[in-house]
Amino acid sequence: MKRPLRVVVAKPGLDGHDRGAKIIARAFRDAGMEVIYTGIFQTTEMIVRTVVEEDADVLGISILSGAHLHFAEEVCRSLREQAAKDVLVVMGGILPPADIPRVKAYGVAEVFGPGTPTSHIVDYVKAKRAPMAEPA
Amino acid sequence: MVDSASESKSAGGMSPDQNTWKETTLAASLKKMPAREETFTTLSGLPINELYCATGTPDPAIGFPGEYPYTRGVHPTMYRARPWTIRQVAGFGTAEDTNGRYKYLLAHGETGLSTDFDLPTLLGYDSDHPVAVPEIGKIGVAVDTVEDVRLLMADIPLDQVSTSYTINASAFVLMGMYEVVAKAQGVRKELITGTIQNDILKEYTAQNEYIYPPAQAVRLVVDTMEYAAKMMPRYNPVSVSGYHIREAGSTAVQELAFTLAGAHCYVTEAVKRGLEADFVAPRVSFFWDIHNDFFEEICKLRAARRLWARMMREWVGAKDPRSWTMRAHSQTAGVSLTAQQPDNNIARTAIQALAAILGGTQSLHTNSKDEAYQIPSEGAIKIAVRTQQILALENRVADVVDPLGGSYYVEALTDRLEQEAETLIRQILDRGGMVASIEDGFIQRQIADASAAYQHALEAKKEFIVGVNVQVEPEAALPFEPFVLDPGLGERQIKRTQSIRKSRPQAEVGSALKEIEQAATGGQNVMPAVVRAIKAQATVGEMCDVLRRVFGEYRAPLVY
């Protein structure tokens, strides 16, 4: 039986700007996914624990504070060490263009900047994780 | 962020006609502060009067500028006596970095200062706290001790340049630091001007930089209001902010309602403590977001003035006309800036700035075109300042008071916004007030719904953003230099703080921190103890930690 994709939407660090995180959490939910929104003020440990405990397929990180390099590196490394399966990590928020290849090198699959339609992000996640939704 | 005290018209009455207004309210104001020019003319030389209005007695809902209910402006002369203050917010890196930016801004014609603090400072963590390290100096300036504030304000004469601090949860500490530094500069307490945002309620509904539970945090705000009214009578200890509410996705009506309801909460809590409304209300100031709907934004400021005047006079019973005036700082809408085709942001910002001025703001921040990406570069911030100068000096929009007053559309829209906002405020009061409506997520839910509805409208192309969902172009290289922070700034900041922690008078620090704890536990005003701790070079984190132990930390309901 097909199970819905499980998505964790997380706000790492001290950044409180959560308009984008809430919008994308709602869009994932409206698209039939199971969404766990962590709320703000999350440490790397808290985020990774949520992903593991919730058996999430996707982690969406929203960050607008400029601390994206730090958290992309830490979260991706910690997920590789702790998550039983390959979790799709996507990032949204404000990143200088030069930093995008750097967070991708850490393991972020895609970065969605300001103005991206939510449908585009939903479609991307579905395309990348469709096989995961149907366990053999 | 608000600069001149409003005219305190003795009777607080309303003039029956323009001649009476001219001979009483206007004459009294001109005596204190004359007009910039003897006569004002259009570019072609035609005369511009100080005010245009209907003959006879005006509609009492509209009235005259500088008179209750202040629909047409808080001052009788508005910008004919003194233009709005050009106040660009700035903050990054260490205190020295931001001080350098201040000097750049003042050299290019800015007339007031405004500070953004970094996330650790906003949340009451010292720079060497583990959660602070990745965020030091990134979205604002790092402040740990009073020494940082001294360096931040170095060579800025605090009796001449008013400064605004954008800080909330830890505002009680930064207000104390500002007072200590101003007095060390030799400024008498009567001359200390400036503003601190200190509007904690909107942190729970919109910006999310809170520490303590809402009720205890409101108590801290009232502590600062009481302390400032005694110790710095010209200082604005709270700037109640619709800006963040709107940026979080609210409508204009919600922005009006949640902001005025917040301000009402602070004043009524002060009254519950036994303070007179007229002791604290005159120094309550406001901060609005100026978004893309040109006329709605103008009418929003007019409606805010009228509704606040009525709330203070009729609901709260304030008698001093200065308690009735809604003095405002405005900022063009950051959320309206696009990362795509960023040069278009110059046009957006100019039009929003015009709306703020036609709405009668007291001071204004214009966003820079590159702010969808980064802390503004010097070149971009200069265009933003020049935009305000063009409006003031070339476009002549500062030469007549409330030029849109009497327009059928503007008056009707002002009325409608006021009515809708009042209904929502009464709903909040009926539900038990702002704190109760935050604790159960009522306000957050309204904002989240409005934000989602707008996003749906954008994706369905019922609303348009040029360059984003219409007139889209392939991505081009950014037409500005990236803003790069010094990678060594965190280390420099931590070193300074740790060296101060070693060299300061330890016994005095410990005793002052204990006094903060006793005041907080015993229900006394914490500010005298906070100022004592600041003078002993206690850190932001140490002072906030004391109250964390007494008040606890807030866990917000998750609403999306």
Chai-1 contact restraints between the chains, C-beta under 6 A:
chainA,res_idxA,chainB,res_idxB,connection_type,confidence,min_distance_angstrom,max_distance_angstrom,comment,restraint_id
A,G13,B,E135,contact,1.0,0.0,6.0,A-B,restraint_1
A,L14,B,L119,contact,1.0,0.0,6.0,A-B,restraint_2
A,L14,B,L123,contact,1.0,0.0,6.0,A-B,restraint_3
A,L14,B,E135,contact,1.0,0.0,6.0,A-B,restraint_4
A,G16,B,Q207,contact,1.0,0.0,6.0,A-B,restraint_5
A,G16,B,N208,contact,1.0,0.0,6.0,A-B,restraint_6
A,G16,B,E209,contact,1.0,0.0,6.0,A-B,restraint_7
A,D18,B,N208,contact,1.0,0.0,6.0,A-B,restraint_8
A,R19,B,A248,contact,1.0,0.0,6.0,A-B,restraint_9
A,R19,B,G249,contact,1.0,0.0,6.0,A-B,restraint_10
A,R19,B,S451,contact,1.0,0.0,6.0,A-B,restraint_11
A,K22,B,A448,contact,1.0,0.0,6.0,A-B,restraint_12
A,K22,B,Y560,contact,1.0,0.0,6.0,A-B,restraint_13
A,I23,B,Q455,contact,1.0,0.0,6.0,A-B,restraint_14
A,A25,B,Y560,contact,1.0,0.0,6.0,A-B,restraint_15
A,R26,B,A452,contact,1.0,0.0,6.0,A-B,restraint_16
A,R26,B,Y560,contact,1.0,0.0,6.0,A-B,restraint_17
A,Y37,B,L558,contact,1.0,0.0,6.0,A-B,restraint_18
A,Y37,B,Y560,contact,1.0,0.0,6.0,A-B,restraint_19
A,G39,B,L558,contact,1.0,0.0,6.0,A-B,restraint_20
A,I40,B,N208,contact,1.0,0.0,6.0,A-B,restraint_21
A,S65,B,L119,contact,1.0,0.0,6.0,A-B,restraint_22
A,S65,B,E135,contact,1.0,0.0,6.0,A-B,restraint_23
A,S65,B,K138,contact,1.0,0.0,6.0,A-B,restraint_24
A,S65,B,I139,contact,1.0,0.0,6.0,A-B,restraint_25
A,G66,B,K138,contact,1.0,0.0,6.0,A-B,restraint_26
A,A67,B,P134,contact,1.0,0.0,6.0,A-B,restraint_27
A,A67,B,E135,contact,1.0,0.0,6.0,A-B,restraint_28
A,H70,B,P134,contact,1.0,0.0,6.0,A-B,restraint_29
A,P96,B,P482,contact,1.0,0.0,6.0,A-B,restraint_30
A,G113,B,A339,contact,1.0,0.0,6.0,A-B,restraint_31
A,P114,B,A339,contact,1.0,0.0,6.0,A-B,restraint_32
A,P114,B,A372,contact,1.0,0.0,6.0,A-B,restraint_33
A,G115,B,Q340,contact,1.0,0.0,6.0,A-B,restraint_34
A,G115,B,V468,contact,1.0,0.0,6.0,A-B,restraint_35
A,P117,B,E459,contact,1.0,0.0,6.0,A-B,restraint_36
